[in-house]
Amino acid sequence: MRLLLLWILNAVALLAVTYLLPAIQVSGFGTALVAALVLGFINTLVRPLLAILTLPITVLTLGIFYLVLNGLLFWFASALLPGFQVEGFWAAVFGAILYGVIAWALSALIPNKKA
């Protein structure tokens, strides 16, 4: 149940990003749900591999390249989905940062049940 609620909150976070950044557009809530799912899969499967491969440049830039990596993956997700558009690299970087902050804040509202 918690996973389903987190998925919906991530879609809401993506819709909030579209209201705050006009360079990012989502055609509707259904598209936001699919985009949140795709972003979740990309962040689970692709990001760890790329983080390891780009570790030297991330260390050289004191971690700033990790923000670039997040933006590139956000932009990649928009390339996969027709109703989710990001207009440019910097919009993707700022959108990824904003999406992460909003999704984190919304997920903090859900209590963790420990058995």
PyMOL CGO cylinders between C-alpha atoms (Angstrom):
from pymol import cmd
from pymol.cgo import CYLINDER

trace = [
    CYLINDER, 0.00, 0.00, 0.00, 2.85, 2.36, 0.86, 0.3, 1, 1, 1, 1, 1, 1,
    CYLINDER, 2.85, 2.36, 0.86, 4.50, 1.77, -2.52, 0.3, 1, 1, 1, 1, 1, 1,
    CYLINDER, 4.50, 1.77, -2.52, 1.29, 2.65, -4.36, 0.3, 1, 1, 1, 1, 1, 1,
    CYLINDER, 1.29, 2.65, -4.36, 0.90, 5.83, -2.31, 0.3, 1, 1, 1, 1, 1, 1,
    CYLINDER, 0.90, 5.83, -2.31, 4.52, 6.81, -2.99, 0.3, 1, 1, 1, 1, 1, 1,
    CYLINDER, 4.52, 6.81, -2.99, 3.97, 6.28, -6.71, 0.3, 1, 1, 1, 1, 1, 1,
    CYLINDER, 3.97, 6.28, -6.71, 0.93, 8.58, -6.67, 0.3, 1, 1, 1, 1, 1, 1,
    CYLINDER, 0.93, 8.58, -6.67, 2.82, 11.19, -4.63, 0.3, 1, 1, 1, 1, 1, 1,
    CYLINDER, 2.82, 11.19, -4.63, 5.70, 11.08, -7.11, 0.3, 1, 1, 1, 1, 1, 1,
    CYLINDER, 5.70, 11.08, -7.11, 3.22, 11.75, -9.92, 0.3, 1, 1, 1, 1, 1, 1,
    CYLINDER, 3.22, 11.75, -9.92, 1.84, 14.69, -7.92, 0.3, 1, 1, 1, 1, 1, 1,
    CYLINDER, 1.84, 14.69, -7.92, 5.42, 15.94, -7.43, 0.3, 1, 1, 1, 1, 1, 1,
    CYLINDER, 5.42, 15.94, -7.43, 5.97, 15.76, -11.18, 0.3, 1, 1, 1, 1, 1, 1,
    CYLINDER, 5.97, 15.76, -11.18, 2.80, 17.76, -11.79, 0.3, 1, 1, 1, 1, 1, 1,
    CYLINDER, 2.80, 17.76, -11.79, 4.00, 20.33, -9.23, 0.3, 1, 1, 1, 1, 1, 1,
    CYLINDER, 4.00, 20.33, -9.23, 7.27, 20.67, -11.15, 0.3, 1, 1, 1, 1, 1, 1,
    CYLINDER, 7.27, 20.67, -11.15, 5.32, 21.43, -14.32, 0.3, 1, 1, 1, 1, 1, 1,
    CYLINDER, 5.32, 21.43, -14.32, 3.57, 24.31, -12.56, 0.3, 1, 1, 1, 1, 1, 1,
    CYLINDER, 3.57, 24.31, -12.56, 6.84, 25.70, -11.20, 0.3, 1, 1, 1, 1, 1, 1,
    CYLINDER, 6.84, 25.70, -11.20, 8.96, 25.28, -14.35, 0.3, 1, 1, 1, 1, 1, 1,
    CYLINDER, 8.96, 25.28, -14.35, 7.21, 26.15, -17.63, 0.3, 1, 1, 1, 1, 1, 1,
    CYLINDER, 7.21, 26.15, -17.63, 9.93, 24.36, -19.64, 0.3, 1, 1, 1, 1, 1, 1,
    CYLINDER, 9.93, 24.36, -19.64, 8.63, 21.01, -18.35, 0.3, 1, 1, 1, 1, 1, 1,
    CYLINDER, 8.63, 21.01, -18.35, 5.23, 19.82, -19.53, 0.3, 1, 1, 1, 1, 1, 1,
    CYLINDER, 5.23, 19.82, -19.53, 3.09, 16.80, -18.67, 0.3, 1, 1, 1, 1, 1, 1,
    CYLINDER, 3.09, 16.80, -18.67, -0.11, 16.25, -20.62, 0.3, 1, 1, 1, 1, 1, 1,
    CYLINDER, -0.11, 16.25, -20.62, -2.15, 14.85, -17.73, 0.3, 1, 1, 1, 1, 1, 1,
    CYLINDER, -2.15, 14.85, -17.73, -2.26, 12.89, -14.50, 0.3, 1, 1, 1, 1, 1, 1,
    CYLINDER, -2.26, 12.89, -14.50, -2.13, 9.54, -16.32, 0.3, 1, 1, 1, 1, 1, 1,
    CYLINDER, -2.13, 9.54, -16.32, 1.01, 10.61, -18.11, 0.3, 1, 1, 1, 1, 1, 1,
    CYLINDER, 1.01, 10.61, -18.11, 2.44, 11.81, -14.80, 0.3, 1, 1, 1, 1, 1, 1,
    CYLINDER, 2.44, 11.81, -14.80, 1.79, 8.36, -13.31, 0.3, 1, 1, 1, 1, 1, 1,
    CYLINDER, 1.79, 8.36, -13.31, 3.57, 6.64, -16.19, 0.3, 1, 1, 1, 1, 1, 1,
    CYLINDER, 3.57, 6.64, -16.19, 6.42, 9.17, -16.05, 0.3, 1, 1, 1, 1, 1, 1,
    CYLINDER, 6.42, 9.17, -16.05, 6.82, 8.63, -12.30, 0.3, 1, 1, 1, 1, 1, 1,
    CYLINDER, 6.82, 8.63, -12.30, 6.96, 4.89, -12.93, 0.3, 1, 1, 1, 1, 1, 1,
    CYLINDER, 6.96, 4.89, -12.93, 9.56, 5.29, -15.69, 0.3, 1, 1, 1, 1, 1, 1,
    CYLINDER, 9.56, 5.29, -15.69, 11.62, 7.67, -13.55, 0.3, 1, 1, 1, 1, 1, 1,
    CYLINDER, 11.62, 7.67, -13.55, 11.49, 5.14, -10.73, 0.3, 1, 1, 1, 1, 1, 1,
    CYLINDER, 11.49, 5.14, -10.73, 12.73, 2.34, -12.99, 0.3, 1, 1, 1, 1, 1, 1,
    CYLINDER, 12.73, 2.34, -12.99, 15.48, 4.51, -14.43, 0.3, 1, 1, 1, 1, 1, 1,
    CYLINDER, 15.48, 4.51, -14.43, 16.59, 5.63, -10.99, 0.3, 1, 1, 1, 1, 1, 1,
    CYLINDER, 16.59, 5.63, -10.99, 16.56, 2.04, -9.74, 0.3, 1, 1, 1, 1, 1, 1,
    CYLINDER, 16.56, 2.04, -9.74, 18.21, 0.29, -12.67, 0.3, 1, 1, 1, 1, 1, 1,
    CYLINDER, 18.21, 0.29, -12.67, 20.27, 2.78, -14.68, 0.3, 1, 1, 1, 1, 1, 1,
    CYLINDER, 20.27, 2.78, -14.68, 21.44, 5.43, -12.20, 0.3, 1, 1, 1, 1, 1, 1,
    CYLINDER, 21.44, 5.43, -12.20, 23.54, 3.11, -9.97, 0.3, 1, 1, 1, 1, 1, 1,
    CYLINDER, 23.54, 3.11, -9.97, 25.47, 1.81, -12.98, 0.3, 1, 1, 1, 1, 1, 1,
    CYLINDER, 25.47, 1.81, -12.98, 26.06, 5.32, -14.35, 0.3, 1, 1, 1, 1, 1, 1,
    CYLINDER, 26.06, 5.32, -14.35, 27.00, 6.60, -10.90, 0.3, 1, 1, 1, 1, 1, 1,
    CYLINDER, 27.00, 6.60, -10.90, 29.73, 3.96, -10.67, 0.3, 1, 1, 1, 1, 1, 1,
    CYLINDER, 29.73, 3.96, -10.67, 30.95, 4.61, -14.22, 0.3, 1, 1, 1, 1, 1, 1,
    CYLINDER, 30.95, 4.61, -14.22, 31.11, 8.37, -13.70, 0.3, 1, 1, 1, 1, 1, 1,
    CYLINDER, 31.11, 8.37, -13.70, 32.57, 8.22, -10.19, 0.3, 1, 1, 1, 1, 1, 1,
    CYLINDER, 32.57, 8.22, -10.19, 35.95, 9.74, -11.16, 0.3, 1, 1, 1, 1, 1, 1,
    CYLINDER, 35.95, 9.74, -11.16, 34.37, 12.83, -12.74, 0.3, 1, 1, 1, 1, 1, 1,
    CYLINDER, 34.37, 12.83, -12.74, 31.94, 13.09, -9.84, 0.3, 1, 1, 1, 1, 1, 1,
    CYLINDER, 31.94, 13.09, -9.84, 34.84, 13.13, -7.39, 0.3, 1, 1, 1, 1, 1, 1,
    CYLINDER, 34.84, 13.13, -7.39, 36.74, 15.69, -9.49, 0.3, 1, 1, 1, 1, 1, 1,
    CYLINDER, 36.74, 15.69, -9.49, 33.73, 18.02, -9.54, 0.3, 1, 1, 1, 1, 1, 1,
    CYLINDER, 33.73, 18.02, -9.54, 33.05, 17.48, -5.83, 0.3, 1, 1, 1, 1, 1, 1,
    CYLINDER, 33.05, 17.48, -5.83, 29.70, 15.84, -6.53, 0.3, 1, 1, 1, 1, 1, 1,
    CYLINDER, 29.70, 15.84, -6.53, 28.25, 18.44, -8.88, 0.3, 1, 1, 1, 1, 1, 1,
    CYLINDER, 28.25, 18.44, -8.88, 28.36, 16.02, -11.80, 0.3, 1, 1, 1, 1, 1, 1,
    CYLINDER, 28.36, 16.02, -11.80, 25.84, 13.88, -9.94, 0.3, 1, 1, 1, 1, 1, 1,
    CYLINDER, 25.84, 13.88, -9.94, 23.31, 16.69, -10.46, 0.3, 1, 1, 1, 1, 1, 1,
    CYLINDER, 23.31, 16.69, -10.46, 24.15, 16.63, -14.16, 0.3, 1, 1, 1, 1, 1, 1,
    CYLINDER, 24.15, 16.63, -14.16, 23.61, 12.87, -14.18, 0.3, 1, 1, 1, 1, 1, 1,
    CYLINDER, 23.61, 12.87, -14.18, 20.20, 13.29, -12.53, 0.3, 1, 1, 1, 1, 1, 1,
    CYLINDER, 20.20, 13.29, -12.53, 19.27, 15.90, -15.12, 0.3, 1, 1, 1, 1, 1, 1,
    CYLINDER, 19.27, 15.90, -15.12, 20.35, 13.67, -17.99, 0.3, 1, 1, 1, 1, 1, 1,
    CYLINDER, 20.35, 13.67, -17.99, 18.28, 10.77, -16.67, 0.3, 1, 1, 1, 1, 1, 1,
    CYLINDER, 18.28, 10.77, -16.67, 15.27, 13.09, -16.21, 0.3, 1, 1, 1, 1, 1, 1,
    CYLINDER, 15.27, 13.09, -16.21, 15.75, 14.27, -19.79, 0.3, 1, 1, 1, 1, 1, 1,
    CYLINDER, 15.75, 14.27, -19.79, 16.09, 10.67, -20.98, 0.3, 1, 1, 1, 1, 1, 1,
    CYLINDER, 16.09, 10.67, -20.98, 12.78, 9.76, -19.34, 0.3, 1, 1, 1, 1, 1, 1,
    CYLINDER, 12.78, 9.76, -19.34, 11.13, 12.63, -21.19, 0.3, 1, 1, 1, 1, 1, 1,
    CYLINDER, 11.13, 12.63, -21.19, 12.54, 11.30, -24.47, 0.3, 1, 1, 1, 1, 1, 1,
    CYLINDER, 12.54, 11.30, -24.47, 10.88, 7.93, -23.81, 0.3, 1, 1, 1, 1, 1, 1,
    CYLINDER, 10.88, 7.93, -23.81, 7.39, 9.27, -23.07, 0.3, 1, 1, 1, 1, 1, 1,
    CYLINDER, 7.39, 9.27, -23.07, 5.36, 11.25, -25.62, 0.3, 1, 1, 1, 1, 1, 1,
    CYLINDER, 5.36, 11.25, -25.62, 3.27, 13.24, -23.10, 0.3, 1, 1, 1, 1, 1, 1,
    CYLINDER, 3.27, 13.24, -23.10, 6.23, 14.27, -20.94, 0.3, 1, 1, 1, 1, 1, 1,
    CYLINDER, 6.23, 14.27, -20.94, 8.41, 17.02, -22.43, 0.3, 1, 1, 1, 1, 1, 1,
    CYLINDER, 8.41, 17.02, -22.43, 11.51, 18.75, -21.11, 0.3, 1, 1, 1, 1, 1, 1,
    CYLINDER, 11.51, 18.75, -21.11, 12.79, 21.63, -23.19, 0.3, 1, 1, 1, 1, 1, 1,
    CYLINDER, 12.79, 21.63, -23.19, 16.53, 21.58, -22.75, 0.3, 1, 1, 1, 1, 1, 1,
    CYLINDER, 16.53, 21.58, -22.75, 19.35, 20.40, -20.56, 0.3, 1, 1, 1, 1, 1, 1,
    CYLINDER, 19.35, 20.40, -20.56, 19.17, 23.06, -17.86, 0.3, 1, 1, 1, 1, 1, 1,
    CYLINDER, 19.17, 23.06, -17.86, 15.43, 22.64, -17.54, 0.3, 1, 1, 1, 1, 1, 1,
    CYLINDER, 15.43, 22.64, -17.54, 16.07, 18.92, -17.00, 0.3, 1, 1, 1, 1, 1, 1,
    CYLINDER, 16.07, 18.92, -17.00, 18.70, 19.59, -14.32, 0.3, 1, 1, 1, 1, 1, 1,
    CYLINDER, 18.70, 19.59, -14.32, 16.53, 22.08, -12.42, 0.3, 1, 1, 1, 1, 1, 1,
    CYLINDER, 16.53, 22.08, -12.42, 13.46, 19.89, -12.94, 0.3, 1, 1, 1, 1, 1, 1,
    CYLINDER, 13.46, 19.89, -12.94, 15.25, 16.84, -11.54, 0.3, 1, 1, 1, 1, 1, 1,
    CYLINDER, 15.25, 16.84, -11.54, 16.38, 18.80, -8.49, 0.3, 1, 1, 1, 1, 1, 1,
    CYLINDER, 16.38, 18.80, -8.49, 12.93, 20.23, -7.91, 0.3, 1, 1, 1, 1, 1, 1,
    CYLINDER, 12.93, 20.23, -7.91, 11.26, 16.85, -8.51, 0.3, 1, 1, 1, 1, 1, 1,
    CYLINDER, 11.26, 16.85, -8.51, 13.57, 15.21, -5.99, 0.3, 1, 1, 1, 1, 1, 1,
    CYLINDER, 13.57, 15.21, -5.99, 12.93, 17.85, -3.33, 0.3, 1, 1, 1, 1, 1, 1,
    CYLINDER, 12.93, 17.85, -3.33, 9.15, 17.82, -3.77, 0.3, 1, 1, 1, 1, 1, 1,
    CYLINDER, 9.15, 17.82, -3.77, 8.96, 14.01, -3.89, 0.3, 1, 1, 1, 1, 1, 1,
    CYLINDER, 8.96, 14.01, -3.89, 11.10, 13.79, -0.75, 0.3, 1, 1, 1, 1, 1, 1,
    CYLINDER, 11.10, 13.79, -0.75, 8.89, 16.31, 1.07, 0.3, 1, 1, 1, 1, 1, 1,
    CYLINDER, 8.89, 16.31, 1.07, 5.72, 14.50, 0.07, 0.3, 1, 1, 1, 1, 1, 1,
    CYLINDER, 5.72, 14.50, 0.07, 7.11, 11.09, 1.01, 0.3, 1, 1, 1, 1, 1, 1,
    CYLINDER, 7.11, 11.09, 1.01, 8.04, 12.45, 4.44, 0.3, 1, 1, 1, 1, 1, 1,
    CYLINDER, 8.04, 12.45, 4.44, 4.32, 12.92, 5.08, 0.3, 1, 1, 1, 1, 1, 1,
    CYLINDER, 4.32, 12.92, 5.08, 3.75, 9.15, 4.98, 0.3, 1, 1, 1, 1, 1, 1,
    CYLINDER, 3.75, 9.15, 4.98, 4.58, 7.48, 8.28, 0.3, 1, 1, 1, 1, 1, 1,
    CYLINDER, 4.58, 7.48, 8.28, 6.82, 4.41, 8.30, 0.3, 1, 1, 1, 1, 1, 1,
    CYLINDER, 6.82, 4.41, 8.30, 5.14, 1.47, 9.95, 0.3, 1, 1, 1, 1, 1, 1,
    CYLINDER, 5.14, 1.47, 9.95, 7.60, -0.75, 11.74, 0.3, 1, 1, 1, 1, 1, 1,
    CYLINDER, 7.60, -0.75, 11.74, 6.39, -4.14, 12.82, 0.3, 1, 1, 1, 1, 1, 1,
]
cmd.load_cgo(trace, "trace")
